[in-house]
Amino acid sequence: MPKSEQTSWVFANVKGGITRAISQIRGIDSVASVTPVTGRFDLVIKLRTNEPNKAFNIVEKIRRVKGVTSTQTGISLQKISNAKKDESEDPIAFALVKV
């Protein structure tokens, strides 16, 4: 039986060289998107994996990117969508796990 795909979110802070960090993070396997944001974090990174251990390994790779100073990871518990909107809309239910 195939494993279902899991979405995880990595909230990262970057000191200097954010463009370079984004470029390096985008090249990591299973990174679906990297979005610069305002507020507490500098980047929101969307991961798509089929195993929790794989998500952990990807977060470790992200933490090794030059300039990344901290991360916090959220694992999507459930996708809640509005049928009137695009099905690709991001989930709104998160479990925040300090990494």
C-alpha positions in Angstrom: 0.0 0.0 0.0 1.5 3.4 -1.0 2.2 5.9 1.7 0.2 9.1 1.6 2.0 12.4 0.9 2.5 14.7 3.9 2.9 18.4 3.8 5.3 20.1 6.2 6.1 23.7 6.6 9.5 25.1 7.7 9.6 28.6 9.0 13.2 29.9 8.7 15.2 32.9 9.7 18.1 34.0 7.5 20.9 36.4 8.3 22.3 38.0 5.1 22.3 36.5 1.6 18.6 35.6 1.5 18.6 35.3 -2.3 21.4 32.8 -2.1 19.7 30.9 0.7 16.5 30.7 -1.3 18.4 29.3 -4.3 20.1 26.6 -2.3 16.9 25.6 -0.5 15.0 25.3 -3.7 17.5 22.8 -4.9 16.8 20.4 -2.0 14.7 17.3 -2.9 11.1 17.4 -1.7 11.1 21.3 -1.3 7.9 22.3 -3.0 8.2 26.0 -2.6 10.2 28.7 -0.8 8.4 32.0 0.0 9.9 35.2 1.5 7.5 36.6 4.1 7.3 39.5 6.5 7.0 39.1 10.3 8.7 36.7 12.7 10.2 34.5 10.0 12.0 35.4 6.8 11.0 32.3 4.8 8.2 29.8 4.6 9.3 26.5 3.0 6.8 23.9 1.9 7.9 20.3 1.9 6.1 17.3 0.4 7.2 13.9 1.7 5.8 10.5 2.3 7.8 9.7 5.4 8.3 11.7 8.6 11.9 10.7 8.8 12.5 12.1 5.3 11.0 15.5 6.4 13.4 15.5 9.4 16.4 14.9 7.0 15.3 17.7 4.7 15.0 20.1 7.7 18.5 19.1 8.6 19.7 20.0 5.1 17.9 23.4 5.3 19.5 24.1 8.6 23.0 23.6 7.0 22.3 26.2 4.3 24.6 29.2 4.8 22.8 32.1 6.5 19.9 30.0 8.0 20.0 30.9 11.7 16.9 29.1 13.0 13.9 27.0 11.9 10.6 26.0 13.2 8.6 23.2 11.6 4.9 22.7 11.2 3.4 19.4 10.1 0.0 19.7 8.4 -2.6 17.7 10.3 -5.4 18.1 7.8 -6.3 19.9 4.6 -9.3 22.0 4.9 -10.5 23.4 1.6 -13.3 25.5 0.4 -14.8 23.9 -2.7 -15.3 27.4 -4.2 -11.5 28.0 -4.2 -8.6 26.4 -5.9 -7.8 22.9 -4.6 -4.1 23.8 -4.3 -4.8 26.2 -1.5 -2.6 25.7 1.5 -3.8 23.9 4.6 -4.7 26.0 7.6 -4.2 23.4 10.4 -0.7 23.2 11.8 1.1 21.4 14.6 4.1 23.6 15.5 7.1 21.6 16.6 10.2 23.3 17.8 13.2 22.0 15.8 
